[in-house]
Amino acid sequence: MSVLPVRLLQIAKKKVGDTVVELGAGCALPSLLAATLPHERAPSLVVVTDYPDEALLANMRINLHANARLVAPGCFVVCEG
C-alpha cells in the first residue's frame, strides 16, 4: 500500500483539536480531506505548506477557496509558502 492512503487513514482517526501539517502539499488534497472530516473528527488547525513559488501557492489557495464551504466547523485552514 502506498503512503498516502495509510496517512489519510491515520488522519481520519485523529481527535477534534489536533493540528495537521502537510509539507510539500502541491494541490493540498490530504489537507482538504482532513479539513472536511466530520466535525467530531476534524482537526482544529490544518496548515498547508509548499515551496514559496507564487504559482504553486496560488494553485493551493484556489483549491482551498473552492472547497472552503466543505471545511468542518471549528477547523481553521492556513496556506503558507
C-alpha positions in Angstrom: 0.0 0.0 0.0 1.3 3.4 -0.8 2.0 6.0 1.9 -0.9 8.4 1.0 -3.8 6.0 1.8 -2.1 4.9 5.0 -1.6 8.5 6.1 -5.1 9.5 5.2 -6.4 6.7 7.4 -4.3 8.0 10.3 -5.6 11.5 9.8 -9.2 10.2 9.8 -8.6 8.6 13.3 -7.4 11.9 14.9 -9.5 13.7 17.5 -11.0 17.1 17.5 -8.5 19.8 18.4 -5.5 18.1 16.7 -3.3 20.0 14.2 -2.5 18.6 10.8 0.6 20.0 8.9 1.1 19.0 5.3 4.6 19.6 3.9 5.0 19.8 0.2 1.3 19.9 -0.3 1.1 20.5 -4.1 -2.7 20.6 -4.7 -3.4 20.1 -0.9 -5.6 17.1 -1.3 -4.7 15.4 2.0 -5.2 18.7 3.8 -8.5 19.3 2.2 -9.6 15.8 3.2 -8.5 16.3 6.8 -10.3 19.7 7.0 -13.6 18.3 5.7 -13.8 15.3 8.1 -17.0 15.2 10.1 -17.0 17.7 13.0 -16.3 15.1 15.7 -13.1 14.1 13.9 -11.9 17.3 12.2 -8.7 18.9 13.4 -8.9 22.5 14.7 -6.0 23.6 12.5 -4.7 22.5 9.1 -1.5 24.1 7.9 -0.9 23.6 4.1 2.7 24.3 3.0 4.9 24.1 0.0 7.8 25.7 -1.8 7.3 29.5 -1.8 6.6 29.7 -5.5 3.7 32.1 -6.3 2.1 29.9 -9.0 2.2 26.9 -6.7 0.8 28.7 -3.7 -1.9 30.3 -5.9 -3.0 26.9 -7.0 -3.2 25.7 -3.4 -5.2 28.8 -2.5 -7.6 28.2 -5.4 -8.2 24.6 -4.3 -8.7 25.7 -0.7 -11.1 28.5 -1.7 -13.1 26.2 -4.0 -13.7 23.8 -1.1 -14.0 26.3 1.8 -17.7 25.6 2.2 -16.9 22.0 3.0 -14.5 22.7 5.8 -15.7 21.4 9.2 -17.0 24.0 11.7 -14.2 25.0 14.0 -11.4 23.9 11.6 -9.1 26.7 10.5 -7.0 26.2 7.3 -3.8 28.2 6.7 -1.8 28.2 3.5 2.0 29.1 3.7 4.9 29.0 1.4 
